[in-house]
Amino acid sequence: MARLFFALWPDNKTQSSLYHVARQFNNEKIRLVKKSNLHITLEFLGEVSEYDQQQLIDQANLIKAEPFEIKLSNVGWWKKPGVLWVSSRHIQQTLTNLAESIKQIVEQQGLETDKRSYKPHVTIARKVKQVQLTKQSFDIRWQVNSFVLVESKSTDMGMVYQIVQKWTSN
């Protein structure tokens, strides 16, 4: 069994830009997500058998993903889960289509999917009990040319994300 999720994985420049925004909130009460773990989840899978993982990879091979750009310029906070995030003010239809295609293959495999409406975001901090959101001005342009299947491993050093498979846009 492996703990898996599908995601958009930023290039190094985008990752650095996202981390720069996150560091503006850094204090002893906020736990920033490691720079190497920044991403946008497309679909969280949880614990998945080797068989289901291979079936998902085979089905994901059939997805026709188009390249697109995400313009990240919005910071927000969800109080209940204690998550500080960065997102786009406008969700591209290409992103929504990709997330829906992935959800469909996960459901066809008989695995649980998130029933909430899809809200693409990059989590930049966790366990945030309180935060002062200021009117920040930033414009991170992320050219998305691929999506990935990621394994999440809990270690003594925290969560480590390892890309299992990558699909490049057509």
URGI-V588056 format. One record per residue. N is the residue number from 0. RES is the residue in one letter. PSI is psi in whole degrees, -180 to 180 (none if undefined). NEAR is the number of other C-alpha atoms within 10 Angstrom. D_FIRST is the distance of its C-alpha to the first C-alpha in Angstrom with 1 decimal. Layout:
<<N;RES;PSI;NEAR;D_FIRST> <N;RES;PSI;NEAR;D_FIRST>>
This chain:
<<0;M;142;11;0.0> <1;A;145;15;3.8> <2;R;113;16;6.9> <3;L;159;23;9.3> <4;F;152;21;12.9> <5;F;145;25;15.9> <6;A;165;21;18.9> <7;L;130;22;22.3> <8;W;121;24;22.6> <9;P;152;22;26.1> <10;D;173;13;28.2> <11;N;-41;11;29.6> <12;K;-46;12;32.8> <13;T;-42;18;31.2> <14;Q;-44;18;28.8> <15;S;-41;15;31.9> <16;S;-43;17;33.8> <17;L;-42;24;31.1> <18;Y;-34;18;31.0> <19;H;-43;12;34.8> <20;V;-45;19;34.8> <21;A;-42;22;32.3> <22;R;-22;13;34.4> <23;Q;-18;9;37.3> <24;F;3;19;35.6> <25;N;121;12;34.6> <26;N;180;9;36.0> <27;E;-16;7;35.0> <28;K;-7;13;33.8> <29;I;129;19;31.4> <30;R;105;17;28.1> <31;L;146;21;27.8> <32;V;139;19;24.6> <33;K;141;14;24.4> <34;K;-42;16;26.2> <35;S;-11;15;23.3> <36;N;0;18;21.0> <37;L;133;22;23.4> <38;H;173;21;22.4> <39;I;120;19;22.7> <40;T;133;22;19.7> <41;L;-42;25;20.1> <42;E;125;19;17.2> <43;F;133;18;14.5> <44;L;-30;21;11.4> <45;G;-152;16;9.4> <46;E;125;16;5.8> <47;V;136;17;5.2> <48;S;162;13;4.5> <49;E;-39;11;6.2> <50;Y;-52;9;9.3> <51;D;-39;16;9.4> <52;Q;-46;20;8.9> <53;Q;-38;12;11.8> <54;Q;-41;15;13.8> <55;L;-42;18;13.8> <56;I;-46;17;15.0> <57;D;-43;12;17.5> <58;Q;-37;17;18.8> <59;A;-28;22;19.0> <60;N;-23;13;21.1> <61;L;-10;11;23.7> <62;I;130;15;24.1> <63;K;97;13;27.5> <64;A;130;20;27.3> <65;E;144;15;30.7> <66;P;150;15;31.4> <67;F;169;15;32.6> <68;E;137;14;33.7> <69;I;132;18;32.7> <70;K;104;17;35.4> <71;L;123;21;34.0> <72;S;13;17;36.9> <73;N;131;18;35.9> <74;V;139;23;34.6> <75;G;175;15;33.6> <76;W;128;20;32.2> <77;W;112;13;30.3> <78;K;-48;13;31.6> <79;K;-52;9;29.3> <80;P;-7;11;26.0> <81;G;44;16;28.1> <82;V;127;21;27.1> <83;L;131;28;29.6> <84;W;163;20;29.1> <85;V;138;22;30.8> <86;S;-179;20;31.2> <87;S;147;19;33.6> <88;R;-21;12;36.6> <89;H;123;11;36.2> <90;I;121;14;32.9> <91;Q;141;13;33.3> <92;Q;-33;10;32.9> <93;T;-40;14;31.0> <94;L;-46;20;28.3> <95;T;-42;14;28.3> <96;N;-42;13;28.1> <97;L;-47;17;25.2> <98;A;-40;19;23.2> <99;E;-39;15;24.3> <100;S;-42;18;23.4> <101;I;-44;20;19.8> <102;K;-41;21;19.8> <103;Q;-43;14;21.2> <104;I;-32;19;18.6> <105;V;-45;22;15.8> <106;E;-40;11;18.1> <107;Q;-27;12;18.9> <108;Q;-6;14;15.3> <109;G;16;10;15.6> <110;L;155;14;13.4> <111;E;144;13;15.2> <112;T;162;15;17.3> <113;D;127;10;19.5> <114;K;-13;6;22.9> <115;R;159;6;25.0> <116;S;146;6;27.1> <117;Y;126;13;25.7> <118;K;88;13;27.1> <119;P;132;19;26.3> <120;H;162;20;26.7> <121;V;116;22;25.8> <122;T;122;23;25.0> <123;I;-16;25;27.3> <124;A;150;22;27.2> <125;R;164;18;25.5> <126;K;40;15;26.9> <127;V;110;18;30.3> <128;K;-32;15;32.6> <129;Q;143;14;35.6> <130;V;146;14;36.6> <131;Q;107;7;39.8> <132;L;122;11;39.2> <133;T;163;9;42.1> <134;K;87;8;43.2> <135;Q;147;11;41.4> <136;S;113;9;42.3> <137;F;158;14;39.8> <138;D;96;14;38.9> <139;I;121;20;35.7> <140;R;117;15;35.6> <141;W;111;18;32.2> <142;Q;114;14;32.3> <143;V;118;19;29.0> <144;N;5;18;28.6> <145;S;168;18;24.9> <146;F;163;24;21.6> <147;V;159;21;18.1> <148;L;128;26;14.4> <149;V;140;24;13.2> <150;E;134;20;10.3> <151;S;122;17;11.3> <152;K;132;13;11.3> <153;S;125;10;13.6> <154;T;174;8;16.2> <155;D;-23;6;19.7> <156;M;8;6;21.1> <157;G;-167;10;19.3> <158;M;135;13;16.6> <159;V;129;15;16.1> <160;Y;130;18;15.3> <161;Q;125;15;14.7> <162;I;125;16;15.6> <163;V;-42;14;13.5> <164;Q;145;14;16.1> <165;K;137;18;19.6> <166;W;127;17;22.0> <167;T;141;14;25.7> <168;S;154;14;28.1> <169;N;none;10;30.8>>
